[in-house]
Amino acid sequence: AITSAFEKYNSNTGYVAPSPTKNNTHHEAVQAFSHWTHCVTNWQLMVVDCQGGFDAARQCFMLTDPAVHCTSNIRFGRTN
């Protein structure tokens, strides 16, 4: 469960939140995750629309409801 402030870190249309966010969350790791998914799939996929919160107790981001961009425009539906 996401217990911290809910934030949107990036979108499926090019938005990237300023870091730190208005809640003082430094989210470079989330942006790096999106980039990593693009690289590790040989530029075929990219996980975007990252949103959720930072779990300070576990020192990790809890993300929900992502979108996946793919070189096959119909593979993941209308958010691709």
N, C-alpha and C positions, 0 to 999 in steps of 0.2 A: 504494500500500500504506500502511496505517496503521501507523506505527512508534512512535507515542507511546502512553501509557496509554489504553486503551479506556474511554470514558465514555458514559453515557446523559444527554442534556441535557434532553429532554422525552419524553413518552409520548403514546400515542393515547387515554389515559384521563384526562388532565388533570395529570399529574405534570410539574413543572418543577424541575429540579435547582437547589439553591442556587448562587449565583455569588459568589465563586469555588467551584469544586468541591473535593473533598478533595485533588485533585492540583493545586490552586491555578490552575485554568483559569478565566479570565473568559470567559463564553460569551454575552454579551449579543447578539453578532452572530447566533448561531444562533437565539435567541428572536426577534430582529427578522426573520430570514429566514422563520420560520414565519408571523409576523404579515404580512409582505409578501406571501407567497403567497396569503393570505386576501384582502388588499386588491386585489391586481392581478387577481385572478379575479372581481372584483365579488362577493365573499362567497360564491362557489360551491364553492371548493376550499381546502384547507389542508394543507400538508405538515407532518407531525408525526412522532413517534417518532424524533427526530433523535438519532443515536448515532454515535460514532466517536472521533476524536482530533484534537488540534491539531498541525499540522506547523509547528514553530517555524522551520525553515529557509526555508519558503515563505510563512510568515505567513498560513496559511489552515487552515480546518477541513476535514478529510476525513470525510465523513459516509457512512453505509451503511445499507441496509435500512430506508428510510423507510416510513411509512404515509401514505395520502392520505385525508382526510375530504372528503366531497362531499355536497351537498344531495340528490343521488340516492343513497339508502342502499345500493343494490345495485351501484353502478358499480365499486367497488374491493374488493369482497369483505367478509369478516367483520371486518376491522380498521377499516372505515369507521365 
